[in-house]
Amino acid sequence: MIRSLCSVLVVSLTLFNHSIRAENRLSVVVSVKPVHSIVSGLMKDIGEPTLLIDGKQTPYNFKLNNEQRQKMADARLLIWVGSELEQSLQADIASLPDSVAVIELLSSPDLKILPSRLNPDQRDPFFWMDDRNILILLDQLSSILIELDPLRSHIYHRNRLNMLKPLRKIDKEYEYGYRGLKAGIGVQYFDTLRYFEQAYALKTLGQVSTSPRHKEDISNLLKVRGRIAKKEANCLFLDKGIPAEHVDILTEGLTVNTAMLDTLGVDLESGPDLYLRLMEYNTDAIKQCLNADMVAAANARLAAGSDNTPVADGVGGRFILTNQFGETVTEQDMKGKYGLIFFGYTSCPDICPTSMTVLSRAISLMEDRADNIQAYFITVDPARDTVKVLRDYLNYFDHRLMALTGSKQMIERVSKQFSVKFEKVAGDSSDPDFYAMDHTASLFLMAPDGRFVTRFAYGITVNDLVKQLLAIMR
């Protein structure tokens, strides 16, 4: 069985019987360039991780040689995407010795992993095309490297902070610059842009196939050709290193812009800067193909690059949660309004209903000013607080409140970002579902730009909360 380390990717150090000596180098093997770029940045001044699929190779034509097999077997840590992408690695990874810790990134509940559009039983592997996933991955991988190599924890911390600033800049550029720049609609030959679509409001009208491993469906090809022929789409997205066998049939006699994407970084030199160059290249290729205003695009990049806000760890951070309607909510979705956040759980007998009532009454009393506030209830009990349970719970409070849940690991992550403590307390019943959750009961206020403003202690009255909110929003 292939071993995978997900959630916060905690590696059990009991796998290893000896401590790391100061002179030893942590041996890390990474399968593909985009992920290798992040690991390489985190390991700067420590060592260079081994990249398996390098040069002009892609996961679709790659075959391990004996030297690479030996490097995998000798590694302390191996990081791959999953069988949907690096199919040729699956058998070799399954046979690795127990001394090798293996991370399968598609198994991580903290990352936003989408099902394949054409085959829901499979996972879409191109998660790095949403840079928010990379910011989360940066935290995950820095944690696991520190677990494995604690003597160099200060270097991993330093490298993580150095990588955060440019990553946050491209996030800002895409979030605020990309959405207003697209001028057309595209179609895809291979479905490599779904994460990019969802993150940056790109719209595509169809695709011929999922990947070269899947037989191209003639009906899909004809549908895509029809979209182009009817001028419904003005751009066809192809991808370097992923041969499109029937592209001539698709475009014969038709006029359409073509973008040659590079989602795997085939034409880019591996290393810490590859991910930034990959995202810049692909976004420019997409914009040009869609006839976007490239001057406006350059200005958005310039504005993001001139932001000299210092990077610091504080209250708040990256997350991907689900609201009471089953919709994905990230920290980016919270921007634009003041966010009033309370952590609790629906089975809470006293503190949570009291705080939720205070929130509801305060919003009601603020009348039109409440349009600038969004209140959130984040559960600390995701095992019981399903989407339906949260939806039913909110029926007792103001309809403008939003409830959020997620995986156990993501709830732990978000709680840690806000320094919220919670603990499961067993009840008197033998029923395992009969328990309480002790938890921090403060209210957190975030500014429209995502900065932490203040926290309100449990027990604040409705009138005092309204008074303080109005003073801050003045």
Secondary structure as the mmCIF struct_conf table of DSSP 4:
data_model
#
loop_
_struct_conf.conf_type_id
_struct_conf.id
_struct_conf.beg_label_comp_id
_struct_conf.beg_label_asym_id
_struct_conf.beg_label_seq_id
_struct_conf.end_label_comp_id
_struct_conf.end_label_asym_id
_struct_conf.end_label_seq_id
TURN_TY1_P TURN_TY1_P1 SER A 7 LEU A 9
HELX_LH_PP_P HELX_LH_PP_P1 VAL A 10 SER A 12
HELX_RH_3T_P HELX_RH_3T_P1 LEU A 13 LEU A 15
BEND BEND1 ASN A 17 HIS A 18
HELX_LH_PP_P HELX_LH_PP_P2 SER A 19 ARG A 21
TURN_TY1_P TURN_TY1_P2 ALA A 22 GLU A 23
HELX_LH_PP_P HELX_LH_PP_P3 ASN A 24 LEU A 26
STRN STRN1 VAL A 28 VAL A 30
BEND BEND2 SER A 31 VAL A 32
HELX_RH_AL_P HELX_RH_AL_P1 LYS A 33 LEU A 42
TURN_TY1_P TURN_TY1_P3 MET A 43 ILE A 46
HELX_LH_PP_P HELX_LH_PP_P4 GLU A 48 PRO A 49
STRN STRN2 THR A 50 LEU A 51
BEND BEND3 LEU A 52 ILE A 53
TURN_TY1_P TURN_TY1_P4 GLY A 55 LYS A 56
TURN_TY1_P TURN_TY1_P5 PRO A 59 ASN A 61
HELX_RH_AL_P HELX_RH_AL_P2 ASN A 66 ASP A 74
BEND BEND4 ARG A 76 ARG A 76
STRN STRN3 LEU A 77 TRP A 80
TURN_TY1_P TURN_TY1_P6 SER A 83 LEU A 85
HELX_RH_3T_P HELX_RH_3T_P2 GLN A 87 LEU A 89
HELX_RH_AL_P HELX_RH_AL_P3 GLN A 90 ALA A 94
TURN_TY1_P TURN_TY1_P7 SER A 95 SER A 95
TURN_TY1_P TURN_TY1_P8 ASP A 98 SER A 99
BEND BEND5 VAL A 100 VAL A 100
STRN STRN4 ALA A 101 GLU A 104
HELX_RH_3T_P HELX_RH_3T_P3 LEU A 105 SER A 107
BEND BEND6 PRO A 109 LEU A 111
HELX_LH_PP_P HELX_LH_PP_P5 LEU A 114 LEU A 114
STRN STRN5 PRO A 115 PRO A 115
HELX_LH_PP_P HELX_LH_PP_P6 SER A 116 SER A 116
BEND BEND7 ARG A 117 LEU A 118
TURN_TY1_P TURN_TY1_P9 PRO A 120 ASP A 121
BEND BEND8 GLN A 122 GLN A 122
STRN STRN6 ARG A 123 ARG A 123
HELX_RH_3T_P HELX_RH_3T_P4 PHE A 127 MET A 129
BEND BEND9 ASP A 130 ASP A 130
HELX_RH_AL_P HELX_RH_AL_P4 ASP A 131 LEU A 148
HELX_RH_3T_P HELX_RH_3T_P5 PRO A 150 ARG A 152
HELX_RH_AL_P HELX_RH_AL_P5 SER A 153 GLU A 173
HELX_RH_PI_P HELX_RH_PI_P1 TYR A 174 TYR A 178
TURN_TY1_P TURN_TY1_P10 ARG A 179 LEU A 181
BEND BEND10 GLY A 184 GLY A 184
STRN STRN7 GLY A 186 PHE A 190
HELX_RH_AL_P HELX_RH_AL_P6 ARG A 194 TYR A 200
TURN_TY1_P TURN_TY1_P11 ALA A 201 ALA A 201
STRN STRN8 THR A 204 SER A 209
BEND BEND11 THR A 210 THR A 210
TURN_TY1_P TURN_TY1_P12 PRO A 212 ARG A 213
BEND BEND12 HIS A 214 HIS A 214
HELX_LH_PP_P HELX_LH_PP_P7 LYS A 215 ASP A 217
HELX_RH_AL_P HELX_RH_AL_P7 ILE A 218 ALA A 229
TURN_TY1_P TURN_TY1_P13 LYS A 230 LYS A 231
BEND BEND13 GLU A 232 GLU A 232
STRN STRN9 CYS A 235 ASP A 239
TURN_TY1_P TURN_TY1_P14 LYS A 240 GLY A 241
BEND BEND14 ILE A 242 ILE A 242
TURN_TY1_P TURN_TY1_P15 GLU A 245 HIS A 246
HELX_RH_AL_P HELX_RH_AL_P8 VAL A 247 THR A 251
TURN_TY1_P TURN_TY1_P16 GLU A 252 GLY A 253
STRN STRN10 ASN A 257 LEU A 261
TURN_TY1_P TURN_TY1_P17 THR A 263 LEU A 264
TURN_TY1_P TURN_TY1_P18 VAL A 266 ASP A 267
BEND BEND15 LEU A 268 LEU A 268
BEND BEND16 GLY A 271 GLY A 271
TURN_TY1_P TURN_TY1_P19 PRO A 272 ASP A 273
HELX_RH_AL_P HELX_RH_AL_P9 LEU A 274 CYS A 289
TURN_TY1_P TURN_TY1_P20 LEU A 290 ASN A 291
HELX_RH_AL_P HELX_RH_AL_P10 MET A 294 GLY A 305
TURN_TY1_P TURN_TY1_P21 SER A 306 SER A 306
HELX_LH_PP_P HELX_LH_PP_P8 THR A 309 VAL A 311
BEND BEND17 VAL A 315 VAL A 315
STRN STRN11 ILE A 320 ASN A 323
TURN_TY1_P TURN_TY1_P22 GLN A 324 PHE A 325
BEND BEND18 GLY A 326 GLY A 326
STRN STRN12 THR A 328 THR A 330
TURN_TY1_P TURN_TY1_P23 GLU A 331 GLY A 336
BEND BEND19 LYS A 337 LYS A 337
STRN STRN13 TYR A 338 GLY A 344
TURN_TY1_P TURN_TY1_P24 THR A 346 SER A 347
BEND BEND20 PRO A 349 ASP A 350
HELX_RH_AL_P HELX_RH_AL_P11 ILE A 351 LEU A 365
TURN_TY1_P TURN_TY1_P25 MET A 366 MET A 366
HELX_RH_3T_P HELX_RH_3T_P6 GLU A 367 ASN A 372
STRN STRN14 ILE A 373 THR A 379
BEND BEND21 VAL A 380 VAL A 380
TURN_TY1_P TURN_TY1_P26 PRO A 382 ARG A 384
HELX_RH_AL_P HELX_RH_AL_P12 VAL A 387 TYR A 393
HELX_RH_3T_P HELX_RH_3T_P7 LEU A 394 TYR A 396
BEND BEND22 PHE A 397 PHE A 397
TURN_TY1_P TURN_TY1_P27 HIS A 399 ARG A 400
STRN STRN15 MET A 402 THR A 405
HELX_RH_AL_P HELX_RH_AL_P13 LYS A 408 GLN A 417
TURN_TY1_P TURN_TY1_P28 PHE A 418 SER A 419
STRN STRN16 PHE A 422 ALA A 426
BEND BEND23 ASP A 428 SER A 430
TURN_TY1_P TURN_TY1_P29 PRO A 432 ASP A 433
STRN STRN17 TYR A 435 HIS A 439
STRN STRN18 LEU A 443 MET A 446
TURN_TY1_P TURN_TY1_P30 PRO A 448 ASP A 449
BEND BEND24 GLY A 450 GLY A 450
STRN STRN19 PHE A 452 PHE A 456
TURN_TY1_P TURN_TY1_P31 TYR A 458 GLY A 459
HELX_RH_AL_P HELX_RH_AL_P14 VAL A 462 MET A 473
#
